[in-house]
């Protein structure tokens, strides 16, 4: 899927362009990882930011309920500190 290739390349412009033209941020690879999960695992900060700005859900679960924010914490990624504002995530899910 093109959006997954854009994530692999850490290309935020490509991600934004693909989403603008209909690509889904919920696309999953063969292992069931979304584009955001993949970007977090690869520590591609620019891709993570672009995905979130284009509607990717940081609370989208995998099997076992792992979410991108959990993966970022496990791999010790700077992504967890720079992209996932806990207050905004809580507001988004508790107030809707």
Beta strands, then each sheet from edge to edge (+ up, - down):
end
